[in-house]
Amino acid sequence: MGNLEHNLTEGSVIKNLILFSLPFVGSFVLQSLYSTVDLFIVSHYAGTYSISGLNIVAQITDLVLGIAIGLLSAATVMIAQYVGAGKEKEIHKTIETTFTLVIILAVIMTIGMQIFMNPILHILQTPLESYQEASNYYRVVISGILFTFMYNAIANILRGMGDSKNPLYFVIISTGINIILDIIFVGKMHMGAGGAALATVIAQMCSVLVSIIYLRKIDFPFDFKLSSFHIDQEKIKIMFQIGIPSAFQNFMLNFSLVVLIAVANLLGVYASAAVGIAAKINVIFILPVIALHAALSAIVGQNVGAGKLKRVEKTAIVELIISSLYSLFICVIMWCFSKELLSIFTNDAQTLLVGANYFKGHCWDYVIVMPLAYCLSGIFIGSGHTSYVAVGNTVGALASRIPLAYFLSNILGWGTLGIGIAYPISTTVTNIVYIYYLIKGKWKTAVTTKDDMNLSE
């Protein structure tokens, strides 16, 4: 297994962070292209109603995926800390437990989400004009949850072991397949949003199959045979201890996005489409920050496991500086070229207008507050103290962002500008909570050990 593990506890802090995060950027950019390519092709071949339907369902699938990624983040943290501590046997047990849990969750969520499709779409105030397209996209994309979960499980495990390159290679394959099938199903066969969903599911299935074939041919500590799937009781306890708070905070973040789409829906179909498009653009812009955050989490995990807290502090400072400089540049781009960005996906004048208003408010989230939030959460997640992140994001997203967005957009009548402004304010609230936990200092102890570790520089 040594050829898969990469030691992030030695060498240059800056070099480790940058080189390890670059494949993250590539992977996240390509993963985001799934829904972005869907949106781009649907917008050019199917129109505004299909865009609205796709955007509404995309928020639901992001909600489900966020829960899974939250739980899977526990695997990254545990494996990273075990790698740092040199505990090979514990790595094996964690991997076996992770894959078994993923399959169980995928089956439960697929069945549950299919049963409750209509109530969910009604709760989200799906416009009548977009309802059929939304349901078509929903049915197909929910059927592929297993493949989405499995890819993310493999990627998280490899990243915990210090391998950020192979997940990039796997997603390159699936992205290429997705683009080709999107053009065929939506552009040539005119299948609308449902065709875009089918392309995504097939592409993700291919990615999982390719990754499993590759991993079975190398020294990977899991053979994917039926007899190898089982749950270790000790590992599942630690995984839930780390993963449940992380899953909850992801749920709250994505739930807030779903509610904000519902708030936008109250403003009409143009606002619904505009906020959905703007959200996709924002996902692309924020990817480097998320990649640095993910890399920081893995590096923190290995160094906390090895007891090297000074490297944690140095890496976090470097990450914050890089992400802040990048984010400031993006703020300027959003402010100056909002309509030009939106016009990539739509030429509708009303959609461009309300979308530009949204960007004018949201862009301020990129000035210090959002990079700081990702940096601090990266420290907490890497050390396994995900409950801090759950509390911070719950307070920010649930208690601040949602009511503020509704108040500003509907009560004060600021429209999509009000929804955008709610972001930097709520992120500031989250940072206040994070700083409190940072000062307390309990994050300095790894959660994968019951005994206090002798932490050195």
TORKOL-955570 format. One record per residue (C-alpha): residue in one letter; x, y, z. Coordinates in Angstrom, 3 decimals, m for minus. Layout:
N
<"A" <X Y Z>>;
...
//
This chain:
457
<"M" <0.000 0.000 0.000>>;
<"G" <3.020 2.257 0.355>>;
<"N" <2.877 3.367 m3.275>>;
<"L" <m0.507 4.960 m2.621>>;
<"E" <0.455 6.785 0.554>>;
<"H" <2.091 10.215 0.418>>;
<"N" <3.689 11.731 3.512>>;
<"L" <2.431 15.274 4.092>>;
<"T" <4.178 15.679 7.444>>;
<"E" <7.614 16.458 5.963>>;
<"G" <9.076 18.905 3.468>>;
<"S" <8.059 22.431 2.434>>;
<"V" <4.696 23.565 3.794>>;
<"I" <3.982 25.750 0.756>>;
<"K" <5.048 23.062 m1.716>>;
<"N" <2.920 20.385 m0.036>>;
<"L" <m0.144 22.624 0.047>>;
<"I" <0.111 23.826 m3.546>>;
<"L" <1.083 20.517 m5.169>>;
<"F" <m1.480 18.551 m3.180>>;
<"S" <m4.264 21.066 m3.845>>;
<"L" <m3.741 21.367 m7.624>>;
<"P" <m5.291 17.949 m8.415>>;
<"F" <m8.126 18.929 m6.051>>;
<"V" <m8.764 21.993 m8.178>>;
<"G" <m8.830 19.881 m11.328>>;
<"S" <m11.110 17.266 m9.775>>;
<"F" <m13.547 19.806 m8.356>>;
<"V" <m13.636 21.826 m11.573>>;
<"L" <m14.414 18.737 m13.605>>;
<"Q" <m16.997 17.483 m11.097>>;
<"S" <m18.749 20.820 m11.223>>;
<"L" <m18.845 20.522 m14.997>>;
<"Y" <m21.430 17.766 m14.627>>;
<"S" <m24.212 20.131 m13.675>>;
<"T" <m22.635 23.127 m15.438>>;
<"V" <m22.481 21.341 m18.786>>;
<"D" <m26.018 20.095 m18.188>>;
<"L" <m27.091 23.686 m17.548>>;
<"F" <m25.195 25.082 m20.542>>;
<"I" <m26.561 22.580 m23.057>>;
<"V" <m30.096 22.603 m21.632>>;
<"S" <m30.128 26.417 m21.700>>;
<"H" <m29.213 26.443 m25.395>>;
<"Y" <m31.467 23.605 m26.543>>;
<"A" <m34.409 23.483 m24.114>>;
<"G" <m35.106 26.993 m22.766>>;
<"T" <m35.914 28.770 m19.496>>;
<"Y" <m38.443 26.252 m18.116>>;
<"S" <m35.936 23.424 m18.432>>;
<"I" <m33.235 25.581 m16.808>>;
<"S" <m35.493 26.324 m13.856>>;
<"G" <m36.427 22.648 m13.463>>;
<"L" <m32.811 21.500 m13.625>>;
<"N" <m31.667 24.144 m11.127>>;
<"I" <m34.357 23.232 m8.616>>;
<"V" <m33.462 19.533 m8.685>>;
<"A" <m29.732 20.291 m8.645>>;
<"Q" <m30.225 21.895 m5.239>>;
<"I" <m31.902 18.713 m3.998>>;
<"T" <m29.151 16.440 m5.304>>;
<"D" <m26.525 18.750 m3.805>>;
<"L" <m28.360 18.418 m0.504>>;
<"V" <m28.217 14.609 m0.636>>;
<"L" <m24.609 14.569 m1.827>>;
<"G" <m23.654 17.013 0.910>>;
<"I" <m24.848 14.570 3.552>>;
<"A" <m22.830 11.745 1.992>>;
<"I" <m19.716 13.889 1.592>>;
<"G" <m20.033 14.940 5.218>>;
<"L" <m19.979 11.324 6.359>>;
<"L" <m17.214 10.461 3.908>>;
<"S" <m15.084 13.314 5.195>>;
<"A" <m14.701 11.164 8.288>>;
<"A" <m12.899 8.563 6.178>>;
<"T" <m10.468 11.196 4.897>>;
<"V" <m9.779 12.454 8.419>>;
<"M" <m9.412 8.996 9.974>>;
<"I" <m7.173 7.622 7.228>>;
<"A" <m5.029 10.783 7.197>>;
<"Q" <m4.521 10.589 10.966>>;
<"Y" <m3.763 6.852 10.808>>;
<"V" <m1.277 7.456 7.978>>;
<"G" <0.401 10.152 10.061>>;
<"A" <0.550 7.777 13.033>>;
<"G" <1.699 4.807 10.877>>;
<"K" <m1.268 2.535 11.744>>;
<"E" <m1.742 0.347 8.630>>;
<"K" <m4.240 m2.089 10.191>>;
<"E" <m6.548 0.745 11.220>>;
<"I" <m6.437 2.113 7.664>>;
<"H" <m7.682 m1.248 6.318>>;
<"K" <m10.576 m1.375 8.785>>;
<"T" <m11.591 2.193 7.978>>;
<"I" <m11.687 1.531 4.235>>;
<"E" <m13.825 m1.608 4.622>>;
<"T" <m16.277 0.203 6.881>>;
<"T" <m16.478 3.196 4.545>>;
<"F" <m17.441 1.239 1.423>>;
<"T" <m20.026 m0.827 3.294>>;
<"L" <m21.631 2.255 4.810>>;
<"V" <m21.749 3.987 1.411>>;
<"I" <m23.740 1.180 m0.191>>;
<"I" <m26.241 1.059 2.661>>;
<"L" <m26.767 4.832 2.543>>;
<"A" <m27.132 4.874 m1.246>>;
<"V" <m29.875 2.238 m1.219>>;
<"I" <m31.821 3.983 1.558>>;
<"M" <m31.589 7.428 m0.035>>;
<"T" <m32.453 6.229 m3.536>>;
<"I" <m35.648 4.537 m2.370>>;
<"G" <m36.649 7.366 m0.041>>;
<"M" <m36.027 10.149 m2.543>>;
<"Q" <m37.998 8.393 m5.276>>;
<"I" <m40.994 7.865 m2.993>>;
<"F" <m41.136 11.494 m1.866>>;
<"M" <m40.419 13.223 m5.199>>;
<"N" <m43.739 15.055 m5.592>>;
<"P" <m43.916 16.362 m2.003>>;
<"I" <m40.332 17.602 m2.280>>;
<"L" <m40.950 19.468 m5.535>>;
<"H" <m44.116 21.016 m4.088>>;
<"I" <m42.337 22.127 m0.914>>;
<"L" <m39.740 23.885 m3.065>>;
<"Q" <m42.476 25.921 m4.743>>;
<"T" <m41.509 24.535 m8.156>>;
<"P" <m43.136 26.753 m10.819>>;
<"L" <m45.888 24.952 m12.749>>;
<"E" <m44.147 25.713 m16.047>>;
<"S" <m41.000 23.917 m14.880>>;
<"Y" <m42.599 21.020 m12.998>>;
<"Q" <m42.454 18.358 m15.725>>;
<"E" <m38.837 19.053 m16.601>>;
<"A" <m37.929 19.073 m12.902>>;
<"S" <m39.582 15.689 m12.324>>;
<"N" <m37.913 14.186 m15.417>>;
<"Y" <m34.465 15.279 m14.221>>;
<"Y" <m35.208 14.203 m10.645>>;
<"R" <m36.276 10.623 m11.415>>;
<"V" <m33.170 9.825 m13.436>>;
<"V" <m30.490 11.582 m11.411>>;
<"I" <m31.708 10.115 m8.097>>;
<"S" <m31.401 6.637 m9.618>>;
<"G" <m27.653 7.202 m9.923>>;
<"I" <m26.968 8.056 m6.278>>;
<"L" <m24.993 4.837 m5.750>>;
<"F" <m22.418 5.782 m8.394>>;
<"T" <m22.099 9.319 m7.049>>;
<"F" <m21.539 8.039 m3.521>>;
<"M" <m19.037 5.382 m4.590>>;
<"Y" <m16.888 7.815 m6.570>>;
<"N" <m16.753 10.207 m3.630>>;
<"A" <m15.918 7.350 m1.243>>;
<"I" <m12.968 6.279 m3.405>>;
<"A" <m11.785 9.862 m3.815>>;
<"N" <m11.987 10.632 m0.080>>;
<"I" <m10.111 7.479 0.867>>;
<"L" <m7.309 8.164 m1.600>>;
<"R" <m7.011 11.789 m0.478>>;
<"G" <m6.716 10.716 3.138>>;
<"M" <m3.805 8.542 2.034>>;
<"G" <m2.205 11.601 0.441>>;
<"D" <m3.171 10.740 m3.155>>;
<"S" <m5.016 13.602 m4.848>>;
<"K" <m4.000 12.673 m8.419>>;
<"N" <m5.936 9.467 m9.104>>;
<"P" <m9.327 11.004 m8.198>>;
<"L" <m8.552 13.623 m10.856>>;
<"Y" <m7.880 10.970 m13.497>>;
<"F" <m11.140 9.163 m12.694>>;
<"V" <m13.241 12.295 m12.974>>;
<"I" <m11.577 13.322 m16.259>>;
<"I" <m12.980 10.157 m17.808>>;
<"S" <m16.489 10.720 m16.494>>;
<"T" <m16.548 14.385 m17.481>>;
<"G" <m15.622 13.585 m21.073>>;
<"I" <m18.354 10.953 m21.258>>;
<"N" <m20.877 13.342 m19.714>>;
<"I" <m20.202 16.091 m22.257>>;
<"I" <m20.511 13.712 m25.216>>;
<"L" <m23.744 12.183 m23.931>>;
<"D" <m25.208 15.605 m23.093>>;
<"I" <m24.747 16.682 m26.697>>;
<"I" <m26.357 13.460 m27.930>>;
<"F" <m29.276 13.225 m25.495>>;
<"V" <m30.162 16.915 m25.182>>;
<"G" <m28.823 18.483 m28.367>>;
<"K" <m29.540 15.720 m30.886>>;
<"M" <m32.329 13.668 m29.315>>;
<"H" <m34.069 16.633 m27.617>>;
<"M" <m34.602 14.778 m24.329>>;
<"G" <m34.469 17.987 m22.267>>;
<"A" <m33.534 17.929 m18.580>>;
<"G" <m34.146 14.174 m18.371>>;
<"G" <m31.517 13.574 m21.048>>;
<"A" <m28.999 15.671 m19.138>>;
<"A" <m29.651 13.592 m16.023>>;
<"L" <m29.206 10.334 m17.952>>;
<"A" <m25.873 11.547 m19.325>>;
<"T" <m24.674 12.369 m15.813>>;
<"V" <m25.663 8.992 m14.350>>;
<"I" <m24.004 6.992 m17.145>>;
<"A" <m20.820 9.083 m16.878>>;
<"Q" <m20.584 8.587 m13.120>>;
<"M" <m21.166 4.855 m13.487>>;
<"C" <m18.270 4.650 m15.950>>;
<"S" <m16.038 6.607 m13.575>>;
<"V" <m16.730 4.198 m10.711>>;
<"L" <m16.147 1.110 m12.866>>;
<"V" <m12.842 2.448 m14.189>>;
<"S" <m11.634 3.392 m10.705>>;
<"I" <m12.524 m0.032 m9.271>>;
<"I" <m10.733 m1.824 m12.126>>;
<"Y" <m7.653 0.306 m11.552>>;
<"L" <m7.603 m0.110 m7.775>>;
<"R" <m7.955 m3.894 m8.035>>;
<"K" <m4.813 m4.029 m10.183>>;
<"I" <m2.614 m2.182 m7.688>>;
<"D" <m1.705 m2.559 m4.020>>;
<"F" <m4.974 m1.105 m2.693>>;
<"P" <m6.152 m2.493 0.674>>;
<"F" <m9.627 m3.508 m0.574>>;
<"D" <m10.522 m5.975 m3.336>>;
<"F" <m14.221 m5.021 m3.809>>;
<"K" <m15.322 m8.639 m3.387>>;
<"L" <m18.650 m9.218 m1.625>>;
<"S" <m16.957 m10.982 1.292>>;
<"S" <m14.807 m7.896 1.976>>;
<"F" <m17.742 m5.633 2.783>>;
<"H" <m18.292 m5.408 6.521>>;
<"I" <m18.456 m2.811 9.274>>;
<"D" <m15.969 m2.555 12.121>>;
<"Q" <m17.842 m1.406 15.231>>;
<"E" <m15.024 0.746 16.594>>;
<"K" <m14.440 2.436 13.248>>;
<"I" <m18.124 3.119 12.619>>;
<"K" <m18.355 4.829 16.013>>;
<"I" <m15.446 7.131 15.210>>;
<"M" <m16.796 7.681 11.707>>;
<"F" <m20.173 8.757 13.055>>;
<"Q" <m18.508 10.922 15.690>>;
<"I" <m16.660 12.804 12.945>>;
<"G" <m19.069 12.339 10.054>>;
<"I" <m22.481 13.077 11.547>>;
<"P" <m21.646 16.672 12.560>>;
<"S" <m19.991 17.184 9.173>>;
<"A" <m22.975 15.678 7.356>>;
<"F" <m25.309 17.853 9.391>>;
<"Q" <m23.401 21.025 8.594>>;
<"N" <m23.356 20.098 4.893>>;
<"F" <m27.076 19.449 5.114>>;
<"M" <m27.665 22.845 6.677>>;
<"L" <m25.523 24.608 4.076>>;
<"N" <m27.231 22.904 1.153>>;
<"F" <m30.624 23.170 2.829>>;
<"S" <m30.073 26.910 3.033>>;
<"L" <m29.349 26.912 m0.716>>;
<"V" <m32.536 24.958 m1.375>>;
<"V" <m34.537 27.414 0.725>>;
<"L" <m32.892 30.341 m1.046>>;
<"I" <m33.962 28.843 m4.374>>;
<"A" <m37.482 28.604 m2.925>>;
<"V" <m37.200 32.270 m1.888>>;
<"A" <m36.097 33.101 m5.433>>;
<"N" <m39.022 31.062 m6.787>>;
<"L" <m41.370 33.408 m4.911>>;
<"L" <m39.929 36.205 m7.047>>;
<"G" <m40.850 34.389 m10.282>>;
<"V" <m39.397 32.054 m12.883>>;
<"Y" <m36.785 34.580 m14.060>>;
<"A" <m35.402 34.995 m10.551>>;
<"S" <m35.438 31.199 m10.123>>;
<"A" <m33.418 30.703 m13.313>>;
<"A" <m31.083 33.625 m12.565>>;
<"V" <m30.191 32.566 m9.028>>;
<"G" <m29.685 28.998 m10.247>>;
<"I" <m27.314 30.131 m13.003>>;
<"A" <m25.475 32.466 m10.638>>;
<"A" <m25.085 29.619 m8.154>>;
<"K" <m23.436 27.468 m10.845>>;
<"I" <m21.029 30.262 m11.728>>;
<"N" <m20.246 30.768 m8.063>>;
<"V" <m19.477 27.057 m7.703>>;
<"I" <m16.859 27.373 m10.449>>;
<"F" <m15.287 30.484 m8.937>>;
<"I" <m15.131 29.064 m5.428>>;
<"L" <m13.538 25.762 m6.461>>;
<"P" <m9.903 26.822 m5.879>>;
<"V" <m10.826 27.927 m2.351>>;
<"I" <m12.611 24.627 m1.725>>;
<"A" <m9.633 22.733 m3.143>>;
<"L" <m7.234 24.546 m0.809>>;
<"H" <m9.640 23.838 2.047>>;
<"A" <m9.789 20.121 1.200>>;
<"A" <m6.010 19.929 0.856>>;
<"L" <m5.599 21.739 4.165>>;
<"S" <m7.934 19.251 5.870>>;
<"A" <m5.913 16.253 4.654>>;
<"I" <m2.599 17.878 5.565>>;
<"V" <m3.916 18.853 9.000>>;
<"G" <m5.130 15.269 9.500>>;
<"Q" <m1.725 13.725 8.844>>;
<"N" <0.158 16.322 10.881>>;
<"V" <m2.199 16.184 13.854>>;
<"G" <m1.905 12.395 13.686>>;
<"A" <1.876 12.773 13.726>>;
<"G" <1.716 15.405 16.484>>;
<"K" <3.176 18.257 14.385>>;
<"L" <1.049 21.256 15.312>>;
<"K" <3.509 23.911 14.110>>;
<"R" <3.146 22.578 10.562>>;
<"V" <m0.621 22.812 10.941>>;
<"E" <m0.403 26.485 11.878>>;
<"K" <2.057 27.325 9.085>>;
<"T" <m0.019 25.497 6.460>>;
<"A" <m3.222 27.233 7.589>>;
<"I" <m1.623 30.691 7.317>>;
<"V" <m0.327 29.968 3.816>>;
<"E" <m3.751 28.634 2.756>>;
<"L" <m5.516 31.734 4.079>>;
<"I" <m3.176 34.135 2.269>>;
<"I" <m3.479 32.339 m1.079>>;
<"S" <m7.266 31.919 m0.942>>;
<"S" <m7.817 35.535 0.195>>;
<"L" <m5.812 36.991 m2.683>>;
<"Y" <m7.637 34.806 m5.185>>;
<"S" <m11.050 35.610 m3.692>>;
<"L" <m10.452 39.355 m3.832>>;
<"F" <m9.766 39.028 m7.554>>;
<"I" <m13.022 37.083 m8.037>>;
<"C" <m14.990 39.761 m6.176>>;
<"V" <m13.812 42.336 m8.709>>;
<"I" <m14.724 40.056 m11.619>>;
<"M" <m18.235 39.436 m10.237>>;
<"W" <m18.862 43.132 m9.676>>;
<"C" <m17.590 44.336 m13.042>>;
<"F" <m18.707 41.538 m15.371>>;
<"S" <m21.879 40.106 m13.810>>;
<"K" <m24.032 40.235 m16.950>>;
<"E" <m21.235 38.945 m19.145>>;
<"L" <m20.865 35.913 m16.866>>;
<"L" <m24.587 35.201 m16.900>>;
<"S" <m24.799 35.609 m20.682>>;
<"I" <m22.712 32.441 m21.037>>;
<"F" <m25.843 30.527 m20.081>>;
<"T" <m28.737 32.753 m21.154>>;
<"N" <m29.540 35.726 m23.385>>;
<"D" <m32.852 36.523 m21.696>>;
<"A" <m32.748 40.216 m20.689>>;
<"Q" <m34.858 39.845 m17.541>>;
<"T" <m32.830 36.872 m16.316>>;
<"L" <m29.597 38.812 m16.887>>;
<"L" <m30.918 41.797 m14.926>>;
<"V" <m32.007 39.933 m11.791>>;
<"G" <m28.926 37.697 m11.946>>;
<"A" <m26.610 40.714 m12.051>>;
<"N" <m28.347 42.138 m8.981>>;
<"Y" <m27.683 38.885 m7.142>>;
<"F" <m23.965 39.046 m7.981>>;
<"K" <m23.713 42.645 m6.746>>;
<"G" <m24.594 41.420 m3.270>>;
<"H" <m22.957 38.009 m3.210>>;
<"C" <m19.535 39.120 m4.453>>;
<"W" <m18.712 40.677 m1.062>>;
<"D" <m18.633 37.201 0.467>>;
<"Y" <m15.296 36.763 m1.318>>;
<"V" <m13.663 39.609 0.605>>;
<"I" <m11.894 37.946 3.569>>;
<"V" <m14.961 36.410 5.285>>;
<"M" <m15.425 33.347 3.069>>;
<"P" <m11.688 32.457 2.750>>;
<"L" <m11.336 32.744 6.539>>;
<"A" <m14.340 30.461 7.072>>;
<"Y" <m12.883 27.783 4.795>>;
<"C" <m9.461 28.030 6.438>>;
<"L" <m10.797 27.606 9.971>>;
<"S" <m13.160 24.798 9.007>>;
<"G" <m10.250 23.036 7.279>>;
<"I" <m8.356 23.026 10.577>>;
<"F" <m11.335 21.668 12.508>>;
<"I" <m12.217 19.006 9.931>>;
<"G" <m8.616 17.824 9.602>>;
<"S" <m8.294 17.375 13.344>>;
<"G" <m11.652 15.592 13.422>>;
<"H" <m13.537 18.218 15.427>>;
<"T" <m16.317 18.523 12.881>>;
<"S" <m18.906 19.463 15.504>>;
<"Y" <m17.333 22.953 15.536>>;
<"V" <m17.978 23.272 11.807>>;
<"A" <m21.523 21.988 12.211>>;
<"V" <m22.329 24.567 14.870>>;
<"G" <m20.730 27.426 12.960>>;
<"N" <m22.457 26.694 9.688>>;
<"T" <m25.801 25.978 11.320>>;
<"V" <m25.766 29.324 13.082>>;
<"G" <m24.644 31.080 9.914>>;
<"A" <m26.879 29.312 7.387>>;
<"L" <m30.011 28.548 9.382>>;
<"A" <m30.216 31.323 11.937>>;
<"S" <m28.804 34.058 9.734>>;
<"R" <m28.755 33.464 5.969>>;
<"I" <m32.262 32.117 5.412>>;
<"P" <m34.288 34.657 7.427>>;
<"L" <m32.085 37.514 6.247>>;
<"A" <m32.456 36.544 2.576>>;
<"Y" <m36.243 36.367 2.877>>;
<"F" <m36.440 39.647 4.777>>;
<"L" <m34.230 41.580 2.370>>;
<"S" <m35.637 40.115 m0.853>>;
<"N" <m39.368 39.909 m0.073>>;
<"I" <m40.118 42.164 2.886>>;
<"L" <m37.842 45.064 1.956>>;
<"G" <m38.328 44.343 m1.745>>;
<"W" <m34.642 44.160 m2.685>>;
<"G" <m35.237 41.045 m4.807>>;
<"T" <m32.231 38.959 m5.797>>;
<"L" <m29.867 41.649 m4.479>>;
<"G" <m31.157 40.885 m0.995>>;
<"I" <m30.528 37.157 m1.441>>;
<"G" <m26.954 37.908 m2.499>>;
<"I" <m26.241 40.261 0.404>>;
<"A" <m27.347 37.598 2.886>>;
<"Y" <m24.208 35.579 2.096>>;
<"P" <m21.375 37.817 3.401>>;
<"I" <m23.381 38.727 6.502>>;
<"S" <m24.143 35.105 7.413>>;
<"T" <m20.553 33.997 6.716>>;
<"T" <m19.353 36.651 9.160>>;
<"V" <m21.618 35.130 11.804>>;
<"T" <m20.088 31.709 11.088>>;
<"N" <m16.571 33.123 11.492>>;
<"I" <m17.388 34.511 14.918>>;
<"V" <m18.325 31.005 16.070>>;
<"Y" <m15.186 29.516 14.457>>;
<"I" <m12.851 32.011 16.125>>;
<"Y" <m14.335 31.120 19.494>>;
<"Y" <m13.551 27.423 18.965>>;
<"L" <m10.088 28.224 17.612>>;
<"I" <m9.207 30.140 20.767>>;
<"K" <m10.430 27.260 22.966>>;
<"G" <m7.713 25.073 21.386>>;
<"K" <m9.333 21.633 21.753>>;
<"W" <m8.846 21.047 18.009>>;
<"K" <m5.178 20.300 18.724>>;
<"T" <m5.971 16.724 19.831>>;
<"A" <m6.630 14.012 17.200>>;
<"V" <m9.994 12.271 17.561>>;
<"T" <m8.771 8.876 16.327>>;
<"T" <m6.911 8.180 19.550>>;
<"K" <m8.431 7.758 22.989>>;
<"D" <m5.213 8.758 24.688>>;
<"D" <m3.731 12.239 24.776>>;
<"M" <m0.985 12.479 22.197>>;
<"N" <2.457 13.867 22.857>>;
<"L" <2.213 16.773 20.452>>;
<"S" <5.522 18.134 19.267>>;
<"E" <6.634 20.731 16.811>>;
//
